[in-house]
Amino acid sequence: MRAYGPAWRLRQAGHLSLGQLQVLSAIERCRTAELGGHQLHCSTCDTERFAYNSCRNRHCPKCQASAAQRWLEARQAELLPIDYFHVVFTLPEELRDLAYQNKSVVYDLLFKTVADTLLTIAADPQHLGAKIGVTAVLHTWGSALVHHPHLHCIVTGGGLAAPQGLAAEPNTWIRCRPNFFVPVKVLARLFRGRFLAALQSAYENGEFKFFGALEILKDPGWFAEHLRPLKKIDWVVYAKRPFAGPEAVLTYLSRYTHRVAISNRRLIAFDERGVTFRYKDYRIKSHDRWKSMTLPTAEFLRRFLLHVLPRGFHRIRHYGLFANAERSDHLHRARLLLGQPPPTVSAAEQRTEKTSAPCTYTCPACGSAMIIVRTWLPQRGARAPPTAVAA
């Protein structure tokens, strides 16, 4: 991005959003003198280190590692002694352009519809008859960086019995059948119906914007025609109990909760041909899925910026037993019913302790603590004086 970004940004003037420009600028300046830094000194062996500050942008592949680790530790502290299921809901290809042009609206509908689908089916006495817990994480990319919106969900393999309409008492924990959550086809059909209904409602409320080839959808007739074939196809929903346990799925999700699209370890080369990176071909069922792909630099940047999220958009959300407003009460009741002793220190207290603990740096030579002996402030350009405004 430092080598190619400025020239490419000029050629794309008028075609990039403010959010995309901010991401480009943040990653270009990440760990450079522009963001300031500090000098570290080891009093034991006199080793010195110089480090520049990170950009802390949530789309940067080098930043947010500590935030992701804190998220993982908080979720692990809330795990119950039960099976968990990994459920994935994917938007059909026909809706991806609409989702890209209306990220806030469509992604928000995806979260709400998925949560409603899971909670409704789980509460149905014919399936489980309980209130479950759901943690959902939005991914908008495929392994080759194409736009591929889907939602990863960690779902409890059981829940608190509903207080009405069931023989079970309200304070009863209902477990799923071994290795089975609910029928995937039922999930897919309810998800399809409710999401299409939500799209139609949002369209009627004027929440969508259409550009380019999608401008034809401004006509209600064409919009209805665009949705009609989607009512007949099977939508992709995946549900499986993780064999390695819920910790493995949480670890997998934590790699993507605080960054987007690609990590540095997948990058192979940047030369006159473009950017070469590793990707996983999911059409191959064997272990030899990993391949390499070379994209022109302009195309690589375009694909990366497809996944910039709207400002303030939450890509991690919790529902049911894990809903933020009632999480503590639900987890306390679930632990009592499952015979699990309460944690000695709550996740919130753990985070507070780690936040309040002094920041230490370890010497790479001898392992002793290093101290900051000098700091550099971020470089800020001079601002022009405000212009007078006529009354």
Kinemage of the C-alpha trace (Angstrom):
@kinemage 1
@onewidth
@group {chain A} dominant
@subgroup {mainchain}
@vectorlist {calphas} color= white
{ca met a 1} P 0.000 0.000 0.000
{ca arg a 2} L 2.886 2.383 0.677
{ca ala a 3} L 4.470 1.663 -2.702
{ca tyr a 4} L 1.333 1.582 -4.836
{ca gly a 5} L -1.427 3.192 -2.777
{ca pro a 6} L -0.920 6.932 -3.440
{ca ala a 7} L -0.853 6.593 -7.251
{ca trp a 8} L -3.764 4.138 -7.253
{ca arg a 9} L -5.777 6.424 -4.977
{ca leu a 10} L -5.393 9.265 -7.475
{ca arg a 11} L -6.607 7.075 -10.338
{ca gln a 12} L -9.606 5.993 -8.258
{ca ala a 13} L -10.565 9.533 -7.233
{ca gly a 14} L -14.337 9.750 -6.839
{ca his a 15} L -14.758 5.961 -6.676
{ca leu a 16} L -13.575 5.345 -3.110
{ca ser a 17} L -15.594 5.993 0.024
{ca leu a 18} L -14.305 8.052 2.931
{ca gly a 19} L -14.001 4.874 4.994
{ca gln a 20} L -11.869 3.176 2.336
{ca leu a 21} L -9.596 6.213 2.077
{ca gln a 22} L -9.174 6.258 5.849
{ca val a 23} L -8.230 2.566 5.884
{ca leu a 24} L -5.660 3.087 3.132
{ca ser a 25} L -4.141 6.037 4.965
{ca ala a 26} L -4.046 4.206 8.314
{ca ile a 27} L -2.323 1.098 6.949
{ca glu a 28} L 0.195 3.174 4.968
{ca arg a 29} L 1.220 5.024 8.148
{ca cys a 30} L 1.075 2.019 10.492
{ca arg a 31} L 4.324 1.582 12.446
{ca thr a 32} L 5.993 4.609 10.877
{ca ala a 33} L 7.363 7.810 12.367
{ca glu a 34} L 4.172 9.621 11.357
{ca leu a 35} L 2.317 7.898 14.212
{ca gly a 36} L 5.035 8.464 16.787
{ca gly a 37} L 6.926 5.892 18.789
{ca his a 38} L 9.186 5.193 21.729
{ca gln a 39} L 12.704 4.093 22.671
{ca leu a 40} L 13.129 1.176 25.101
{ca his a 41} L 16.147 0.508 27.299
{ca cys a 42} L 17.112 -2.595 29.287
{ca ser a 43} L 18.971 -1.707 32.508
{ca thr a 44} L 20.315 -5.267 32.782
{ca cys a 45} L 22.171 -5.646 29.465
{ca asp a 46} L 21.848 -2.102 28.027
{ca thr a 47} L 19.922 -3.351 24.988
{ca glu a 48} L 17.941 -0.633 23.221
{ca arg a 49} L 14.955 -0.961 20.925
{ca phe a 50} L 13.033 1.548 18.847
{ca ala a 51} L 9.372 0.968 18.067
{ca tyr a 52} L 6.824 2.987 16.143
{ca asn a 53} L 3.154 3.051 17.082
{ca ser a 54} L 0.501 1.038 15.277
{ca cys a 55} L -2.506 2.536 13.503
{ca arg a 56} L -5.009 0.453 15.553
{ca asn a 57} L -7.384 0.384 12.610
{ca arg a 58} L -9.643 -2.658 12.805
{ca his a 59} L -8.993 -3.423 9.133
{ca cys a 60} L -5.203 -3.531 9.506
{ca pro a 61} L -3.711 -7.047 9.296
{ca lys a 62} L -0.930 -6.140 11.767
{ca cys a 63} L -2.993 -4.467 14.477
{ca gln a 64} L -5.616 -5.447 17.038
{ca ala a 65} L -3.886 -8.685 18.099
{ca ser a 66} L -4.214 -7.767 21.782
{ca ala a 67} L -7.887 -6.856 21.330
{ca ala a 68} L -8.545 -10.206 19.665
{ca gln a 69} L -6.783 -12.009 22.519
{ca arg a 70} L -8.883 -10.156 25.111
{ca trp a 71} L -12.053 -11.097 23.223
{ca leu a 72} L -10.985 -14.755 23.113
{ca glu a 73} L -10.223 -14.843 26.837
{ca ala a 74} L -13.562 -13.221 27.705
{ca arg a 75} L -15.508 -15.723 25.602
{ca gln a 76} L -13.548 -18.691 26.981
{ca ala a 77} L -14.358 -17.542 30.515
{ca glu a 78} L -18.078 -17.780 29.623
{ca leu a 79} L -17.976 -21.309 28.185
{ca leu a 80} L -20.436 -23.756 29.752
{ca pro a 81} L -19.784 -27.520 30.203
{ca ile a 82} L -21.895 -28.444 27.171
{ca asp a 83} L -21.544 -29.079 23.462
{ca tyr a 84} L -21.442 -26.067 21.174
{ca phe a 85} L -22.351 -25.976 17.498
{ca his a 86} L -20.756 -24.025 14.678
{ca val a 87} L -23.468 -22.677 12.352
{ca val a 88} L -22.775 -20.634 9.206
{ca phe a 89} L -25.386 -18.656 7.218
{ca thr a 90} L -24.385 -17.458 3.733
{ca leu a 91} L -26.060 -14.875 1.495
{ca pro a 92} L -26.758 -16.061 -2.070
{ca glu a 93} L -24.527 -14.697 -4.817
{ca glu a 94} L -27.474 -12.813 -6.319
{ca leu a 95} L -27.647 -10.539 -3.259
{ca arg a 96} L -23.939 -9.710 -2.889
{ca asp a 97} L -23.959 -6.600 -5.095
{ca leu a 98} L -27.005 -5.278 -3.244
{ca ala a 99} L -25.242 -5.978 0.049
{ca tyr a 100} L -22.085 -4.173 -1.061
{ca gln a 101} L -23.972 -1.032 -2.067
{ca asn a 102} L -26.021 -1.087 1.160
{ca lys a 103} L -23.659 -2.553 3.733
{ca ser a 104} L -25.199 -1.111 6.886
{ca val a 105} L -28.746 -2.125 5.961
{ca val a 106} L -28.107 -5.602 4.538
{ca tyr a 107} L -25.488 -6.682 7.083
{ca asp a 108} L -27.736 -5.520 9.908
{ca leu a 109} L -30.643 -7.481 8.432
{ca leu a 110} L -28.370 -10.514 8.169
{ca phe a 111} L -27.576 -10.361 11.888
{ca lys a 112} L -31.178 -9.835 12.945
{ca thr a 113} L -32.605 -12.502 10.653
{ca val a 114} L -30.041 -15.134 11.622
{ca ala a 115} L -30.575 -14.485 15.335
{ca asp a 116} L -34.347 -14.566 14.914
{ca thr a 117} L -34.109 -17.814 12.939
{ca leu a 118} L -31.937 -19.586 15.516
{ca leu a 119} L -33.888 -18.388 18.556
{ca thr a 120} L -37.291 -19.126 16.980
{ca ile a 121} L -36.476 -22.691 15.938
{ca ala a 122} L -34.722 -23.472 19.217
{ca ala a 123} L -37.720 -22.196 21.205
{ca asp a 124} L -40.105 -24.405 19.205
{ca pro a 125} L -41.117 -27.419 21.377
{ca gln a 126} L -40.955 -29.644 18.288
{ca his a 127} L -37.202 -29.015 18.048
{ca leu a 128} L -35.664 -28.004 21.388
{ca gly a 129} L -38.049 -25.796 23.358
{ca ala a 130} L -35.377 -23.679 24.987
{ca lys a 131} L -33.687 -20.298 24.932
{ca ile a 132} L -30.194 -20.767 23.540
{ca gly a 133} L -27.105 -18.566 23.426
{ca val a 134} L -25.683 -17.242 20.155
{ca thr a 135} L -22.465 -15.368 19.355
{ca ala a 136} L -22.368 -14.192 15.726
{ca val a 137} L -19.360 -12.855 13.805
{ca leu a 138} L -19.659 -11.274 10.353
{ca his a 139} L -17.242 -12.283 7.578
{ca thr a 140} L -17.569 -10.565 4.211
{ca trp a 141} L -14.742 -12.278 2.352
{ca gly a 142} L -13.803 -15.568 0.775
{ca ser a 143} L -10.301 -16.983 0.811
{ca ala a 144} L -9.569 -15.268 -2.535
{ca leu a 145} L -10.784 -11.884 -1.125
{ca val a 146} L -13.996 -11.864 -3.186
{ca his a 147} L -17.130 -10.386 -1.626
{ca his a 148} L -18.773 -13.305 0.180
{ca pro a 149} L -20.963 -12.164 3.123
{ca his a 150} L -21.676 -14.862 5.684
{ca leu a 151} L -22.232 -15.132 9.414
{ca his a 152} L -20.365 -17.525 11.711
{ca cys a 153} L -22.330 -18.436 14.818
{ca ile a 154} L -21.316 -20.258 17.982
{ca val a 155} L -24.532 -21.775 19.365
{ca thr a 156} L -25.058 -23.527 22.693
{ca gly a 157} L -26.085 -27.179 22.432
{ca gly a 158} L -29.086 -26.593 24.648
{ca gly a 159} L -30.688 -23.835 26.656
{ca leu a 160} L -32.966 -22.718 29.445
{ca ala a 161} L -36.447 -24.176 29.147
{ca ala a 162} L -39.132 -21.760 28.019
{ca pro a 163} L -41.520 -21.016 30.913
{ca gln a 164} L -44.731 -21.363 28.900
{ca gly a 165} L -46.236 -24.127 26.820
{ca leu a 166} L -43.743 -26.798 27.914
{ca ala a 167} L -43.836 -29.606 30.421
{ca ala a 168} L -40.364 -28.655 31.633
{ca glu a 169} L -40.005 -26.215 34.476
{ca pro a 170} L -38.687 -22.722 33.707
{ca asn a 171} L -35.511 -23.459 35.689
{ca thr a 172} L -34.559 -26.505 33.643
{ca trp a 173} L -31.668 -26.946 31.241
{ca ile a 174} L -32.657 -28.767 28.054
{ca arg a 175} L -29.847 -30.444 26.134
{ca cys a 176} L -29.718 -31.112 22.412
{ca arg a 177} L -29.592 -34.641 21.128
{ca pro a 178} L -26.011 -35.962 20.879
{ca asn a 179} L -24.199 -34.456 17.862
{ca phe a 180} L -27.414 -32.826 16.587
{ca phe a 181} L -28.689 -29.271 16.933
{ca val a 182} L -31.752 -28.731 14.693
{ca pro a 183} L -32.462 -29.756 11.055
{ca val a 184} L -30.344 -27.686 8.678
{ca lys a 185} L -33.077 -27.610 6.030
{ca val a 186} L -35.492 -26.099 8.532
{ca leu a 187} L -32.939 -23.447 9.426
{ca ala a 188} L -32.251 -22.649 5.770
{ca arg a 189} L -35.902 -22.331 4.792
{ca leu a 190} L -36.876 -20.123 7.723
{ca phe a 191} L -33.776 -17.990 7.198
{ca arg a 192} L -34.575 -17.604 3.486
{ca gly a 193} L -38.180 -16.616 4.081
{ca arg a 194} L -37.506 -14.127 6.840
{ca phe a 195} L -34.532 -12.516 5.130
{ca leu a 196} L -36.429 -11.980 1.867
{ca ala a 197} L -39.361 -10.544 3.826
{ca ala a 198} L -36.978 -8.201 5.654
{ca leu a 199} L -35.427 -7.105 2.338
{ca gln a 200} L -38.844 -6.326 0.909
{ca ser a 201} L -39.810 -4.341 4.009
{ca ala a 202} L -36.561 -2.338 3.898
{ca tyr a 203} L -37.116 -1.630 0.196
{ca glu a 204} L -40.647 -0.367 0.824
{ca asn a 205} L -39.291 1.899 3.568
{ca gly a 206} L -36.800 3.445 1.146
{ca glu a 207} L -33.708 2.191 2.981
{ca phe a 208} L -31.806 1.020 -0.121
{ca lys a 209} L -29.651 2.941 -2.588
{ca phe a 210} L -28.908 1.615 -6.071
{ca phe a 211} L -25.987 2.471 -8.339
{ca gly a 212} L -24.696 1.314 -11.705
{ca ala a 213} L -26.220 -1.908 -12.977
{ca leu a 214} L -28.518 -2.088 -9.950
{ca glu a 215} L -30.331 1.185 -10.714
{ca ile a 216} L -32.970 -0.833 -12.522
{ca leu a 217} L -34.036 -2.196 -9.124
{ca lys a 218} L -35.438 1.210 -8.198
{ca asp a 219} L -38.554 0.028 -10.000
{ca pro a 220} L -40.669 -2.081 -7.565
{ca gly a 221} L -41.540 -4.542 -10.299
{ca trp a 222} L -37.909 -5.217 -11.154
{ca phe a 223} L -36.999 -5.513 -7.471
{ca ala a 224} L -39.713 -8.120 -6.928
{ca glu a 225} L -38.545 -9.942 -10.071
{ca his a 226} L -34.977 -9.943 -8.743
{ca leu a 227} L -36.085 -11.600 -5.496
{ca arg a 228} L -38.500 -14.109 -7.046
{ca pro a 229} L -35.913 -16.766 -8.086
{ca leu a 230} L -34.332 -16.592 -4.623
{ca lys a 231} L -37.512 -18.005 -3.106
{ca lys a 232} L -37.011 -21.289 -4.959
{ca ile a 233} L -33.316 -22.025 -4.494
{ca asp a 234} L -31.691 -23.628 -1.456
{ca trp a 235} L -29.757 -21.189 0.700
{ca val a 236} L -26.465 -22.401 2.156
{ca val a 237} L -26.588 -23.076 5.888
{ca tyr a 238} L -23.931 -25.182 7.585
{ca ala a 239} L -24.257 -26.667 11.063
{ca lys a 240} L -21.849 -29.024 12.757
{ca arg a 241} L -20.593 -29.715 16.235
{ca pro a 242} L -16.879 -28.861 16.374
{ca phe a 243} L -14.977 -32.079 17.076
{ca ala a 244} L -12.112 -30.219 18.752
{ca gly a 245} L -14.508 -28.498 21.155
{ca pro a 246} L -15.847 -24.944 21.383
{ca glu a 247} L -12.403 -23.596 22.254
{ca ala a 248} L -11.188 -24.481 18.760
{ca val a 249} L -14.016 -22.558 17.067
{ca leu a 250} L -13.508 -19.553 19.337
{ca thr a 251} L -9.809 -19.573 18.482
{ca tyr a 252} L -10.667 -19.753 14.774
{ca leu a 253} L -13.103 -16.846 15.014
{ca ser a 254} L -10.725 -14.730 17.105
{ca arg a 255} L -8.353 -14.566 14.127
{ca tyr a 256} L -10.975 -12.555 12.234
{ca thr a 257} L -12.868 -10.622 14.911
{ca his a 258} L -10.495 -7.659 14.893
{ca arg a 259} L -9.188 -7.574 11.341
{ca val a 260} L -10.452 -8.107 7.818
{ca ala a 261} L -9.887 -10.195 4.704
{ca ile a 262} L -6.254 -11.342 4.853
{ca ser a 263} L -3.364 -11.790 7.261
{ca asn a 264} L 0.297 -11.099 6.582
{ca arg a 265} L 1.191 -14.781 6.831
{ca arg a 266} L -0.769 -15.467 3.633
{ca leu a 267} L 1.194 -12.912 1.613
{ca ile a 268} L 3.965 -14.467 -0.501
{ca ala a 269} L 5.362 -11.774 -2.809
{ca phe a 270} L 4.900 -8.273 -4.208
{ca asp a 271} L 6.697 -7.643 -7.507
{ca glu a 272} L 6.136 -6.396 -11.063
{ca arg a 273} L 3.473 -9.079 -11.611
{ca gly a 274} L 1.396 -7.955 -8.648
{ca val a 275} L 0.585 -9.479 -5.257
{ca thr a 276} L 0.912 -13.225 -4.703
{ca phe a 277} L -0.877 -14.803 -1.752
{ca arg a 278} L -2.085 -18.179 -0.516
{ca tyr a 279} L -5.760 -19.107 -0.591
{ca lys a 280} L -7.839 -22.167 0.179
{ca asp a 281} L -9.805 -23.842 -2.626
{ca tyr a 282} L -12.897 -25.167 -0.868
{ca arg a 283} L -13.930 -27.167 -3.931
{ca ile a 284} L -11.118 -29.594 -3.124
{ca lys a 285} L -12.071 -31.956 -0.316
{ca ser a 286} L -8.583 -33.304 0.348
{ca his a 287} L -6.013 -31.729 2.645
{ca asp a 288} L -4.160 -30.233 -0.346
{ca arg a 289} L -6.472 -27.228 -0.585
{ca trp a 290} L -3.935 -24.439 -0.334
{ca lys a 291} L -2.920 -22.786 -3.608
{ca ser a 292} L -1.273 -19.536 -4.636
{ca met a 293} L -2.862 -16.708 -6.601
{ca thr a 294} L -1.295 -13.631 -8.193
{ca leu a 295} L -3.453 -10.552 -8.703
{ca pro a 296} L -2.505 -7.241 -10.321
{ca thr a 297} L -1.829 -4.794 -7.510
{ca ala a 298} L -4.811 -2.632 -8.433
{ca glu a 299} L -7.127 -5.640 -8.294
{ca phe a 300} L -5.657 -6.770 -4.974
{ca leu a 301} L -6.303 -3.340 -3.438
{ca arg a 302} L -9.811 -3.274 -4.884
{ca arg a 303} L -10.643 -6.655 -3.391
{ca phe a 304} L -9.173 -5.773 -0.015
{ca leu a 305} L -11.198 -2.566 0.216
{ca leu a 306} L -14.428 -4.417 -0.603
{ca his a 307} L -14.458 -5.479 3.036
{ca val a 308} L -14.181 -2.110 4.756
{ca leu a 309} L -17.115 -1.930 7.145
{ca pro a 310} L -19.241 1.165 7.769
{ca arg a 311} L -18.042 3.378 10.591
{ca gly a 312} L -19.335 2.186 13.961
{ca phe a 313} L -20.730 -1.080 12.608
{ca his a 314} L -20.480 -3.947 15.120
{ca arg a 315} L -19.319 -7.159 13.462
{ca ile a 316} L -19.626 -9.228 16.678
{ca arg a 317} L -23.033 -9.541 18.304
{ca his a 318} L -24.594 -11.690 21.041
{ca tyr a 319} L -28.153 -12.978 21.344
{ca gly a 320} L -30.330 -15.113 23.582
{ca leu a 321} L -28.498 -16.247 26.703
{ca phe a 322} L -25.501 -14.174 25.632
{ca ala a 323} L -27.396 -10.928 25.064
{ca asn a 324} L -25.436 -8.205 26.836
{ca ala a 325} L -28.346 -6.959 28.947
{ca glu a 326} L -28.996 -10.333 30.634
{ca arg a 327} L -25.794 -12.290 30.063
{ca ser a 328} L -24.645 -12.432 33.697
{ca asp a 329} L -28.017 -13.637 35.013
{ca his a 330} L -28.429 -16.245 32.280
{ca leu a 331} L -24.911 -17.625 32.669
{ca his a 332} L -25.301 -17.778 36.469
{ca arg a 333} L -28.563 -19.717 36.180
{ca ala a 334} L -27.135 -22.038 33.523
{ca arg a 335} L -24.080 -22.855 35.668
{ca leu a 336} L -26.314 -23.692 38.630
{ca leu a 337} L -28.466 -26.024 36.541
{ca leu a 338} L -25.430 -27.681 34.952
{ca gly a 339} L -23.622 -28.101 38.256
{ca gln a 340} L -20.703 -25.909 37.218
{ca pro a 341} L -19.089 -23.832 39.982
{ca pro a 342} L -19.166 -20.092 39.322
{ca pro a 343} L -15.893 -18.550 38.173
{ca thr a 344} L -13.802 -17.086 40.956
{ca val a 345} L -13.125 -13.939 38.922
{ca ser a 346} L -15.586 -12.654 36.357
{ca ala a 347} L -14.546 -11.942 32.786
{ca ala a 348} L -15.228 -8.232 33.353
{ca glu a 349} L -12.953 -8.211 36.412
{ca gln a 350} L -10.249 -10.033 34.459
{ca arg a 351} L -10.388 -7.417 31.724
{ca thr a 352} L -10.247 -4.627 34.319
{ca glu a 353} L -7.201 -6.165 35.982
{ca lys a 354} L -5.405 -6.543 32.663
{ca thr a 355} L -6.289 -3.015 31.625
{ca ser a 356} L -5.099 -1.528 34.917
{ca ala a 357} L -1.888 -3.583 34.995
{ca pro a 358} L 1.249 -1.652 34.030
{ca cys a 359} L 2.418 -2.172 30.456
{ca thr a 360} L 5.745 -4.039 30.390
{ca tyr a 361} L 8.172 -4.767 27.582
{ca thr a 362} L 10.529 -7.740 27.633
{ca cys a 363} L 14.132 -7.495 26.517
{ca pro a 364} L 14.773 -9.802 23.539
{ca ala a 365} L 18.358 -10.388 24.685
{ca cys a 366} L 18.075 -11.252 28.382
{ca gly a 367} L 14.338 -11.364 29.123
{ca ser a 368} L 14.400 -8.545 31.675
{ca ala a 369} L 11.865 -5.736 31.772
{ca met a 370} L 12.545 -2.749 29.541
{ca ile a 371} L 11.572 0.824 30.296
{ca ile a 372} L 10.558 3.648 27.985
{ca val a 373} L 13.244 6.322 28.011
{ca arg a 374} L 12.044 8.460 25.127
{ca thr a 375} L 8.865 8.997 23.132
{ca trp a 376} L 8.006 10.627 19.806
{ca leu a 377} L 4.648 12.285 19.292
{ca pro a 378} L 2.702 11.666 16.078
{ca gln a 379} L 3.569 14.010 13.241
{ca arg a 380} L 0.647 16.290 12.513
{ca gly a 381} L 0.503 18.681 9.603
{ca ala a 382} L -0.259 22.322 10.272
{ca arg a 383} L -3.908 23.222 9.828
{ca ala a 384} L -4.950 26.241 7.833
{ca pro a 385} L -6.647 29.021 9.789
{ca pro a 386} L -10.437 29.057 9.564
{ca thr a 387} L -11.866 31.188 6.809
{ca ala a 388} L -14.246 34.001 7.638
{ca val a 389} L -17.898 33.308 6.917
{ca ala a 390} L -20.065 36.160 5.750
{ca ala a 391} L -23.006 36.908 7.982
